[in-house]
Amino acid sequence: MATKSFQTDFRFTAKSANALANALSSSKRVDVNINRRVTRYHANDTEKLKKFDSLFNSHSGDVHGN
């Protein structure tokens, strides 16, 4: 359970509904073309997940480049 400092109340008001409607009406459609084969990983296949994780661990330093 999240602590109080991480909880956020969101009320869907007329103002936020108007902002959402404006964002939807002014957004452009984007078609995504996949040019490479897609590899799917399942949580039960730990060997493939280890290989996937090693891609991120192969760089020196942490996620912030330190």
mmCIF file of the N, C-alpha and C atoms, coordinates in Angstrom:
data_MODEL
# 
_entry.id   MODEL 
# 
loop_
_atom_site.group_PDB 
_atom_site.id 
_atom_site.type_symbol 
_atom_site.label_atom_id 
_atom_site.label_alt_id 
_atom_site.label_comp_id 
_atom_site.label_asym_id 
_atom_site.label_entity_id 
_atom_site.label_seq_id 
_atom_site.pdbx_PDB_ins_code 
_atom_site.Cartn_x 
_atom_site.Cartn_y 
_atom_site.Cartn_z 
_atom_site.occupancy 
_atom_site.B_iso_or_equiv 
_atom_site.pdbx_formal_charge 
_atom_site.auth_seq_id 
_atom_site.auth_comp_id 
_atom_site.auth_asym_id 
_atom_site.auth_atom_id 
_atom_site.pdbx_PDB_model_num 
ATOM 1   N N  . MET A 1 1  ? 0.832   -1.178  0.000   1.00 0.00 ? 1  MET A N  1 
ATOM 2   C CA . MET A 1 1  ? 0.000   0.000   0.000   1.00 0.00 ? 1  MET A CA 1 
ATOM 3   C C  . MET A 1 1  ? 0.879   1.245   0.000   1.00 0.00 ? 1  MET A C  1 
ATOM 4   N N  . ALA A 1 2  ? 0.522   2.185   -0.786  1.00 0.00 ? 2  ALA A N  1 
ATOM 5   C CA . ALA A 1 2  ? 1.308   3.412   -0.892  1.00 0.00 ? 2  ALA A CA 1 
ATOM 6   C C  . ALA A 1 2  ? 1.147   4.264   0.359   1.00 0.00 ? 2  ALA A C  1 
ATOM 7   N N  . THR A 1 3  ? 2.198   4.966   0.658   1.00 0.00 ? 3  THR A N  1 
ATOM 8   C CA . THR A 1 3  ? 2.102   5.879   1.794   1.00 0.00 ? 3  THR A CA 1 
ATOM 9   C C  . THR A 1 3  ? 1.382   7.142   1.362   1.00 0.00 ? 3  THR A C  1 
ATOM 10  N N  . LYS A 1 4  ? 1.026   7.944   2.301   1.00 0.00 ? 4  LYS A N  1 
ATOM 11  C CA . LYS A 1 4  ? 0.279   9.169   2.031   1.00 0.00 ? 4  LYS A CA 1 
ATOM 12  C C  . LYS A 1 4  ? 1.044   10.090  1.076   1.00 0.00 ? 4  LYS A C  1 
ATOM 13  N N  . SER A 1 5  ? 2.370   10.107  1.164   1.00 0.00 ? 5  SER A N  1 
ATOM 14  C CA . SER A 1 5  ? 3.147   11.011  0.321   1.00 0.00 ? 5  SER A CA 1 
ATOM 15  C C  . SER A 1 5  ? 3.096   10.624  -1.157  1.00 0.00 ? 5  SER A C  1 
ATOM 16  N N  . PHE A 1 6  ? 2.711   9.398   -1.478  1.00 0.00 ? 6  PHE A N  1 
ATOM 17  C CA . PHE A 1 6  ? 2.652   8.962   -2.871  1.00 0.00 ? 6  PHE A CA 1 
ATOM 18  C C  . PHE A 1 6  ? 1.233   8.910   -3.412  1.00 0.00 ? 6  PHE A C  1 
ATOM 19  N N  . GLN A 1 7  ? 0.252   9.216   -2.609  1.00 0.00 ? 7  GLN A N  1 
ATOM 20  C CA . GLN A 1 7  ? -1.132  9.177   -3.064  1.00 0.00 ? 7  GLN A CA 1 
ATOM 21  C C  . GLN A 1 7  ? -1.526  10.516  -3.665  1.00 0.00 ? 7  GLN A C  1 
ATOM 22  N N  . THR A 1 8  ? -2.291  10.446  -4.741  1.00 0.00 ? 8  THR A N  1 
ATOM 23  C CA . THR A 1 8  ? -2.770  11.654  -5.397  1.00 0.00 ? 8  THR A CA 1 
ATOM 24  C C  . THR A 1 8  ? -4.251  11.511  -5.669  1.00 0.00 ? 8  THR A C  1 
ATOM 25  N N  . ASP A 1 9  ? -4.999  12.523  -5.338  1.00 0.00 ? 9  ASP A N  1 
ATOM 26  C CA . ASP A 1 9  ? -6.431  12.525  -5.649  1.00 0.00 ? 9  ASP A CA 1 
ATOM 27  C C  . ASP A 1 9  ? -6.623  13.182  -6.998  1.00 0.00 ? 9  ASP A C  1 
ATOM 28  N N  . PHE A 1 10 ? -7.387  12.536  -7.852  1.00 0.00 ? 10 PHE A N  1 
ATOM 29  C CA . PHE A 1 10 ? -7.708  13.104  -9.148  1.00 0.00 ? 10 PHE A CA 1 
ATOM 30  C C  . PHE A 1 10 ? -9.212  13.174  -9.266  1.00 0.00 ? 10 PHE A C  1 
ATOM 31  N N  . ARG A 1 11 ? -9.700  14.356  -9.474  1.00 0.00 ? 11 ARG A N  1 
ATOM 32  C CA . ARG A 1 11 ? -11.140 14.550  -9.653  1.00 0.00 ? 11 ARG A CA 1 
ATOM 33  C C  . ARG A 1 11 ? -11.386 14.910  -11.105 1.00 0.00 ? 11 ARG A C  1 
ATOM 34  N N  . PHE A 1 12 ? -12.257 14.163  -11.740 1.00 0.00 ? 12 PHE A N  1 
ATOM 35  C CA . PHE A 1 12 ? -12.599 14.420  -13.134 1.00 0.00 ? 12 PHE A CA 1 
ATOM 36  C C  . PHE A 1 12 ? -13.659 15.504  -13.155 1.00 0.00 ? 12 PHE A C  1 
ATOM 37  N N  . THR A 1 13 ? -13.215 16.719  -13.379 1.00 0.00 ? 13 THR A N  1 
ATOM 38  C CA . THR A 1 13 ? -14.111 17.872  -13.356 1.00 0.00 ? 13 THR A CA 1 
ATOM 39  C C  . THR A 1 13 ? -14.409 18.314  -14.788 1.00 0.00 ? 13 THR A C  1 
ATOM 40  N N  . ALA A 1 14 ? -15.275 19.301  -14.915 1.00 0.00 ? 14 ALA A N  1 
ATOM 41  C CA . ALA A 1 14 ? -15.582 19.850  -16.239 1.00 0.00 ? 14 ALA A CA 1 
ATOM 42  C C  . ALA A 1 14 ? -14.323 20.445  -16.863 1.00 0.00 ? 14 ALA A C  1 
ATOM 43  N N  . LYS A 1 15 ? -13.463 21.035  -16.056 1.00 0.00 ? 15 LYS A N  1 
ATOM 44  C CA . LYS A 1 15 ? -12.225 21.630  -16.567 1.00 0.00 ? 15 LYS A CA 1 
ATOM 45  C C  . LYS A 1 15 ? -11.297 20.549  -17.111 1.00 0.00 ? 15 LYS A C  1 
ATOM 46  N N  . SER A 1 16 ? -11.106 19.461  -16.354 1.00 0.00 ? 16 SER A N  1 
ATOM 47  C CA . SER A 1 16 ? -10.225 18.396  -16.829 1.00 0.00 ? 16 SER A CA 1 
ATOM 48  C C  . SER A 1 16 ? -10.851 17.656  -18.012 1.00 0.00 ? 16 SER A C  1 
ATOM 49  N N  . ALA A 1 17 ? -12.172 17.533  -18.043 1.00 0.00 ? 17 ALA A N  1 
ATOM 50  C CA . ALA A 1 17 ? -12.848 16.899  -19.178 1.00 0.00 ? 17 ALA A CA 1 
ATOM 51  C C  . ALA A 1 17 ? -12.672 17.748  -20.430 1.00 0.00 ? 17 ALA A C  1 
ATOM 52  N N  . ASN A 1 18 ? -12.770 19.058  -20.291 1.00 0.00 ? 18 ASN A N  1 
ATOM 53  C CA . ASN A 1 18 ? -12.567 19.961  -21.419 1.00 0.00 ? 18 ASN A CA 1 
ATOM 54  C C  . ASN A 1 18 ? -11.131 19.877  -21.929 1.00 0.00 ? 18 ASN A C  1 
ATOM 55  N N  . ALA A 1 19 ? -10.178 19.816  -21.036 1.00 0.00 ? 19 ALA A N  1 
ATOM 56  C CA . ALA A 1 19 ? -8.774  19.705  -21.429 1.00 0.00 ? 19 ALA A CA 1 
ATOM 57  C C  . ALA A 1 19 ? -8.514  18.389  -22.152 1.00 0.00 ? 19 ALA A C  1 
ATOM 58  N N  . LEU A 1 20 ? -9.117  17.304  -21.672 1.00 0.00 ? 20 LEU A N  1 
ATOM 59  C CA . LEU A 1 20 ? -8.977  16.011  -22.328 1.00 0.00 ? 20 LEU A CA 1 
ATOM 60  C C  . LEU A 1 20 ? -9.598  16.034  -23.718 1.00 0.00 ? 20 LEU A C  1 
ATOM 61  N N  . ALA A 1 21 ? -10.782 16.603  -23.844 1.00 0.00 ? 21 ALA A N  1 
ATOM 62  C CA . ALA A 1 21 ? -11.459 16.696  -25.142 1.00 0.00 ? 21 ALA A CA 1 
ATOM 63  C C  . ALA A 1 21 ? -10.638 17.522  -26.123 1.00 0.00 ? 21 ALA A C  1 
ATOM 64  N N  . ASN A 1 22 ? -10.061 18.625  -25.657 1.00 0.00 ? 22 ASN A N  1 
ATOM 65  C CA . ASN A 1 22 ? -9.215  19.451  -26.516 1.00 0.00 ? 22 ASN A CA 1 
ATOM 66  C C  . ASN A 1 22 ? -7.958  18.700  -26.953 1.00 0.00 ? 22 ASN A C  1 
ATOM 67  N N  . ALA A 1 23 ? -7.364  17.958  -26.035 1.00 0.00 ? 23 ALA A N  1 
ATOM 68  C CA . ALA A 1 23 ? -6.164  17.197  -26.375 1.00 0.00 ? 23 ALA A CA 1 
ATOM 69  C C  . ALA A 1 23 ? -6.473  16.120  -27.407 1.00 0.00 ? 23 ALA A C  1 
ATOM 70  N N  . LEU A 1 24 ? -7.611  15.455  -27.245 1.00 0.00 ? 24 LEU A N  1 
ATOM 71  C CA . LEU A 1 24 ? -7.989  14.411  -28.200 1.00 0.00 ? 24 LEU A CA 1 
ATOM 72  C C  . LEU A 1 24 ? -8.308  14.983  -29.568 1.00 0.00 ? 24 LEU A C  1 
ATOM 73  N N  . SER A 1 25 ? -8.981  16.108  -29.599 1.00 0.00 ? 25 SER A N  1 
ATOM 74  C CA . SER A 1 25 ? -9.369  16.679  -30.879 1.00 0.00 ? 25 SER A CA 1 
ATOM 75  C C  . SER A 1 25 ? -8.192  17.310  -31.617 1.00 0.00 ? 25 SER A C  1 
ATOM 76  N N  . SER A 1 26 ? -7.170  17.756  -30.903 1.00 0.00 ? 26 SER A N  1 
ATOM 77  C CA . SER A 1 26 ? -6.029  18.387  -31.562 1.00 0.00 ? 26 SER A CA 1 
ATOM 78  C C  . SER A 1 26 ? -4.862  17.431  -31.783 1.00 0.00 ? 26 SER A C  1 
ATOM 79  N N  . SER A 1 27 ? -4.977  16.185  -31.319 1.00 0.00 ? 27 SER A N  1 
ATOM 80  C CA . SER A 1 27 ? -3.880  15.240  -31.498 1.00 0.00 ? 27 SER A CA 1 
ATOM 81  C C  . SER A 1 27 ? -3.913  14.650  -32.902 1.00 0.00 ? 27 SER A C  1 
ATOM 82  N N  . LYS A 1 28 ? -2.741  14.246  -33.370 1.00 0.00 ? 28 LYS A N  1 
ATOM 83  C CA . LYS A 1 28 ? -2.630  13.656  -34.690 1.00 0.00 ? 28 LYS A CA 1 
ATOM 84  C C  . LYS A 1 28 ? -2.521  12.142  -34.567 1.00 0.00 ? 28 LYS A C  1 
ATOM 85  N N  . ARG A 1 29 ? -3.093  11.442  -35.540 1.00 0.00 ? 29 ARG A N  1 
ATOM 86  C CA . ARG A 1 29 ? -2.973  9.989   -35.581 1.00 0.00 ? 29 ARG A CA 1 
ATOM 87  C C  . ARG A 1 29 ? -1.550  9.630   -35.988 1.00 0.00 ? 29 ARG A C  1 
ATOM 88  N N  . VAL A 1 30 ? -0.992  8.630   -35.326 1.00 0.00 ? 30 VAL A N  1 
ATOM 89  C CA . VAL A 1 30 ? 0.352   8.171   -35.642 1.00 0.00 ? 30 VAL A CA 1 
ATOM 90  C C  . VAL A 1 30 ? 0.278   6.681   -35.933 1.00 0.00 ? 30 VAL A C  1 
ATOM 91  N N  . ASP A 1 31 ? 0.733   6.302   -37.107 1.00 0.00 ? 31 ASP A N  1 
ATOM 92  C CA . ASP A 1 31 ? 0.817   4.890   -37.464 1.00 0.00 ? 31 ASP A CA 1 
ATOM 93  C C  . ASP A 1 31 ? 2.242   4.419   -37.191 1.00 0.00 ? 31 ASP A C  1 
ATOM 94  N N  . VAL A 1 32 ? 2.361   3.323   -36.459 1.00 0.00 ? 32 VAL A N  1 
ATOM 95  C CA . VAL A 1 32 ? 3.669   2.788   -36.108 1.00 0.00 ? 32 VAL A CA 1 
ATOM 96  C C  . VAL A 1 32 ? 3.921   1.549   -36.959 1.00 0.00 ? 32 VAL A C  1 
ATOM 97  N N  . ASN A 1 33 ? 5.012   1.591   -37.705 1.00 0.00 ? 33 ASN A N  1 
ATOM 98  C CA . ASN A 1 33 ? 5.406   0.437   -38.510 1.00 0.00 ? 33 ASN A CA 1 
ATOM 99  C C  . ASN A 1 33 ? 6.548   -0.277  -37.819 1.00 0.00 ? 33 ASN A C  1 
ATOM 100 N N  . ILE A 1 34 ? 6.408   -1.578  -37.642 1.00 0.00 ? 34 ILE A N  1 
ATOM 101 C CA . ILE A 1 34 ? 7.447   -2.380  -37.010 1.00 0.00 ? 34 ILE A CA 1 
ATOM 102 C C  . ILE A 1 34 ? 8.229   -3.052  -38.124 1.00 0.00 ? 34 ILE A C  1 
ATOM 103 N N  . ASN A 1 35 ? 9.514   -2.728  -38.222 1.00 0.00 ? 35 ASN A N  1 
ATOM 104 C CA . ASN A 1 35 ? 10.351  -3.245  -39.293 1.00 0.00 ? 35 ASN A CA 1 
ATOM 105 C C  . ASN A 1 35 ? 11.209  -4.423  -38.869 1.00 0.00 ? 35 ASN A C  1 
ATOM 106 N N  . ARG A 1 36 ? 11.204  -4.741  -37.595 1.00 0.00 ? 36 ARG A N  1 
ATOM 107 C CA . ARG A 1 36 ? 12.015  -5.846  -37.088 1.00 0.00 ? 36 ARG A CA 1 
ATOM 108 C C  . ARG A 1 36 ? 11.117  -6.875  -36.414 1.00 0.00 ? 36 ARG A C  1 
ATOM 109 N N  . ARG A 1 37 ? 11.643  -8.062  -36.301 1.00 0.00 ? 37 ARG A N  1 
ATOM 110 C CA . ARG A 1 37 ? 10.931  -9.133  -35.617 1.00 0.00 ? 37 ARG A CA 1 
ATOM 111 C C  . ARG A 1 37 ? 10.748  -8.782  -34.144 1.00 0.00 ? 37 ARG A C  1 
ATOM 112 N N  . VAL A 1 38 ? 9.596   -9.081  -33.604 1.00 0.00 ? 38 VAL A N  1 
ATOM 113 C CA . VAL A 1 38 ? 9.294   -8.791  -32.213 1.00 0.00 ? 38 VAL A CA 1 
ATOM 114 C C  . VAL A 1 38 ? 9.527   -10.046 -31.383 1.00 0.00 ? 38 VAL A C  1 
ATOM 115 N N  . THR A 1 39 ? 10.289  -9.907  -30.304 1.00 0.00 ? 39 THR A N  1 
ATOM 116 C CA . THR A 1 39 ? 10.534  -11.019 -29.393 1.00 0.00 ? 39 THR A CA 1 
ATOM 117 C C  . THR A 1 39 ? 9.661   -10.837 -28.167 1.00 0.00 ? 39 THR A C  1 
ATOM 118 N N  . ARG A 1 40 ? 8.910   -11.846 -27.837 1.00 0.00 ? 40 ARG A N  1 
ATOM 119 C CA . ARG A 1 40 ? 8.039   -11.782 -26.664 1.00 0.00 ? 40 ARG A CA 1 
ATOM 120 C C  . ARG A 1 40 ? 8.669   -12.573 -25.525 1.00 0.00 ? 40 ARG A C  1 
ATOM 121 N N  . TYR A 1 41 ? 8.623   -11.984 -24.345 1.00 0.00 ? 41 TYR A N  1 
ATOM 122 C CA . TYR A 1 41 ? 9.162   -12.620 -23.148 1.00 0.00 ? 41 TYR A CA 1 
ATOM 123 C C  . TYR A 1 41 ? 8.015   -12.924 -22.202 1.00 0.00 ? 41 TYR A C  1 
ATOM 124 N N  . HIS A 1 42 ? 8.085   -14.085 -21.581 1.00 0.00 ? 42 HIS A N  1 
ATOM 125 C CA . HIS A 1 42 ? 7.075   -14.480 -20.600 1.00 0.00 ? 42 HIS A CA 1 
ATOM 126 C C  . HIS A 1 42 ? 7.743   -14.560 -19.233 1.00 0.00 ? 42 HIS A C  1 
ATOM 127 N N  . ALA A 1 43 ? 7.031   -14.202 -18.210 1.00 0.00 ? 43 ALA A N  1 
ATOM 128 C CA . ALA A 1 43 ? 7.591   -14.158 -16.854 1.00 0.00 ? 43 ALA A CA 1 
ATOM 129 C C  . ALA A 1 43 ? 8.082   -15.518 -16.379 1.00 0.00 ? 43 ALA A C  1 
ATOM 130 N N  . ASN A 1 44 ? 7.540   -16.592 -16.926 1.00 0.00 ? 44 ASN A N  1 
ATOM 131 C CA . ASN A 1 44 ? 7.954   -17.933 -16.500 1.00 0.00 ? 44 ASN A CA 1 
ATOM 132 C C  . ASN A 1 44 ? 9.258   -18.382 -17.135 1.00 0.00 ? 44 ASN A C  1 
ATOM 133 N N  . ASP A 1 45 ? 9.710   -17.740 -18.180 1.00 0.00 ? 45 ASP A N  1 
ATOM 134 C CA . ASP A 1 45 ? 10.937  -18.128 -18.869 1.00 0.00 ? 45 ASP A CA 1 
ATOM 135 C C  . ASP A 1 45 ? 12.111  -17.329 -18.311 1.00 0.00 ? 45 ASP A C  1 
ATOM 136 N N  . THR A 1 46 ? 12.644  -17.794 -17.208 1.00 0.00 ? 46 THR A N  1 
ATOM 137 C CA . THR A 1 46 ? 13.671  -17.036 -16.495 1.00 0.00 ? 46 THR A CA 1 
ATOM 138 C C  . THR A 1 46 ? 14.973  -16.918 -17.271 1.00 0.00 ? 46 THR A C  1 
ATOM 139 N N  . GLU A 1 47 ? 15.321  -17.906 -18.082 1.00 0.00 ? 47 GLU A N  1 
ATOM 140 C CA . GLU A 1 47 ? 16.568  -17.819 -18.846 1.00 0.00 ? 47 GLU A CA 1 
ATOM 141 C C  . GLU A 1 47 ? 16.515  -16.678 -19.855 1.00 0.00 ? 47 GLU A C  1 
ATOM 142 N N  . LYS A 1 48 ? 15.395  -16.531 -20.555 1.00 0.00 ? 48 LYS A N  1 
ATOM 143 C CA . LYS A 1 48 ? 15.260  -15.434 -21.510 1.00 0.00 ? 48 LYS A CA 1 
ATOM 144 C C  . LYS A 1 48 ? 15.224  -14.092 -20.788 1.00 0.00 ? 48 LYS A C  1 
ATOM 145 N N  . LEU A 1 49 ? 14.598  -14.062 -19.615 1.00 0.00 ? 49 LEU A N  1 
ATOM 146 C CA . LEU A 1 49 ? 14.548  -12.812 -18.855 1.00 0.00 ? 49 LEU A CA 1 
ATOM 147 C C  . LEU A 1 49 ? 15.933  -12.406 -18.374 1.00 0.00 ? 49 LEU A C  1 
ATOM 148 N N  . LYS A 1 50 ? 16.753  -13.372 -17.995 1.00 0.00 ? 50 LYS A N  1 
ATOM 149 C CA . LYS A 1 50 ? 18.129  -13.067 -17.585 1.00 0.00 ? 50 LYS A CA 1 
ATOM 150 C C  . LYS A 1 50 ? 18.902  -12.473 -18.751 1.00 0.00 ? 50 LYS A C  1 
ATOM 151 N N  . LYS A 1 51 ? 18.697  -13.037 -19.953 1.00 0.00 ? 51 LYS A N  1 
ATOM 152 C CA . LYS A 1 51 ? 19.367  -12.513 -21.142 1.00 0.00 ? 51 LYS A CA 1 
ATOM 153 C C  . LYS A 1 51 ? 18.893  -11.089 -21.420 1.00 0.00 ? 51 LYS A C  1 
ATOM 154 N N  . PHE A 1 52 ? 17.592  -10.864 -21.292 1.00 0.00 ? 52 PHE A N  1 
ATOM 155 C CA . PHE A 1 52 ? 17.023  -9.534  -21.500 1.00 0.00 ? 52 PHE A CA 1 
ATOM 156 C C  . PHE A 1 52 ? 17.584  -8.545  -20.487 1.00 0.00 ? 52 PHE A C  1 
ATOM 157 N N  . ASP A 1 53 ? 17.629  -8.933  -19.223 1.00 0.00 ? 53 ASP A N  1 
ATOM 158 C CA . ASP A 1 53 ? 18.155  -8.060  -18.170 1.00 0.00 ? 53 ASP A CA 1 
ATOM 159 C C  . ASP A 1 53 ? 19.630  -7.746  -18.387 1.00 0.00 ? 53 ASP A C  1 
ATOM 160 N N  . SER A 1 54 ? 20.371  -8.702  -18.949 1.00 0.00 ? 54 SER A N  1 
ATOM 161 C CA . SER A 1 54 ? 21.807  -8.484  -19.152 1.00 0.00 ? 54 SER A CA 1 
ATOM 162 C C  . SER A 1 54 ? 22.062  -7.368  -20.161 1.00 0.00 ? 54 SER A C  1 
ATOM 163 N N  . LEU A 1 55 ? 21.119  -7.108  -21.050 1.00 0.00 ? 55 LEU A N  1 
ATOM 164 C CA . LEU A 1 55 ? 21.278  -6.001  -21.995 1.00 0.00 ? 55 LEU A CA 1 
ATOM 165 C C  . LEU A 1 55 ? 21.394  -4.670  -21.271 1.00 0.00 ? 55 LEU A C  1 
ATOM 166 N N  . PHE A 1 56 ? 20.652  -4.537  -20.171 1.00 0.00 ? 56 PHE A N  1 
ATOM 167 C CA . PHE A 1 56 ? 20.674  -3.286  -19.409 1.00 0.00 ? 56 PHE A CA 1 
ATOM 168 C C  . PHE A 1 56 ? 21.819  -3.237  -18.415 1.00 0.00 ? 56 PHE A C  1 
ATOM 169 N N  . ASN A 1 57 ? 22.282  -4.392  -17.990 1.00 0.00 ? 57 ASN A N  1 
ATOM 170 C CA . ASN A 1 57 ? 23.363  -4.440  -17.007 1.00 0.00 ? 57 ASN A CA 1 
ATOM 171 C C  . ASN A 1 57 ? 24.737  -4.424  -17.658 1.00 0.00 ? 57 ASN A C  1 
ATOM 172 N N  . SER A 1 58 ? 24.808  -4.508  -18.976 1.00 0.00 ? 58 SER A N  1 
ATOM 173 C CA . SER A 1 58 ? 26.099  -4.580  -19.648 1.00 0.00 ? 58 SER A CA 1 
ATOM 174 C C  . SER A 1 58 ? 26.831  -3.247  -19.688 1.00 0.00 ? 58 SER A C  1 
ATOM 175 N N  . HIS A 1 59 ? 26.127  -2.152  -19.470 1.00 0.00 ? 59 HIS A N  1 
ATOM 176 C CA . HIS A 1 59 ? 26.743  -0.826  -19.483 1.00 0.00 ? 59 HIS A CA 1 
ATOM 177 C C  . HIS A 1 59 ? 27.306  -0.513  -18.107 1.00 0.00 ? 59 HIS A C  1 
ATOM 178 N N  . SER A 1 60 ? 28.419  0.193   -18.102 1.00 0.00 ? 60 SER A N  1 
ATOM 179 C CA . SER A 1 60 ? 28.995  0.567   -16.810 1.00 0.00 ? 60 SER A CA 1 
ATOM 180 C C  . SER A 1 60 ? 28.211  1.714   -16.187 1.00 0.00 ? 60 SER A C  1 
ATOM 181 N N  . GLY A 1 61 ? 28.161  1.743   -14.909 1.00 0.00 ? 61 GLY A N  1 
ATOM 182 C CA . GLY A 1 61 ? 27.446  2.800   -14.198 1.00 0.00 ? 61 GLY A CA 1 
ATOM 183 C C  . GLY A 1 61 ? 25.994  2.447   -13.994 1.00 0.00 ? 61 GLY A C  1 
ATOM 184 N N  . ASP A 1 62 ? 25.309  3.336   -13.297 1.00 0.00 ? 62 ASP A N  1 
ATOM 185 C CA . ASP A 1 62 ? 23.890  3.108   -13.021 1.00 0.00 ? 62 ASP A CA 1 
ATOM 186 C C  . ASP A 1 62 ? 23.045  3.791   -14.092 1.00 0.00 ? 62 ASP A C  1 
ATOM 187 N N  . VAL A 1 63 ? 21.750  3.825   -13.895 1.00 0.00 ? 63 VAL A N  1 
ATOM 188 C CA . VAL A 1 63 ? 20.831  4.385   -14.883 1.00 0.00 ? 63 VAL A CA 1 
ATOM 189 C C  . VAL A 1 63 ? 21.062  5.872   -15.111 1.00 0.00 ? 63 VAL A C  1 
ATOM 190 N N  . HIS A 1 64 ? 21.742  6.538   -14.202 1.00 0.00 ? 64 HIS A N  1 
ATOM 191 C CA . HIS A 1 64 ? 21.990  7.960   -14.327 1.00 0.00 ? 64 HIS A CA 1 
ATOM 192 C C  . HIS A 1 64 ? 23.357  8.242   -14.943 1.00 0.00 ? 64 HIS A C  1 
ATOM 193 N N  . GLY A 1 65 ? 24.059  7.170   -15.364 1.00 0.00 ? 65 GLY A N  1 
ATOM 194 C CA . GLY A 1 65 ? 25.359  7.345   -15.993 1.00 0.00 ? 65 GLY A CA 1 
ATOM 195 C C  . GLY A 1 65 ? 26.499  7.569   -15.027 1.00 0.00 ? 65 GLY A C  1 
ATOM 196 N N  . ASN A 1 66 ? 26.276  7.271   -13.729 1.00 0.00 ? 66 ASN A N  1 
ATOM 197 C CA . ASN A 1 66 ? 27.330  7.460   -12.728 1.00 0.00 ? 66 ASN A CA 1 
ATOM 198 C C  . ASN A 1 66 ? 28.168  6.208   -12.599 1.00 0.00 ? 66 ASN A C  1 
# 
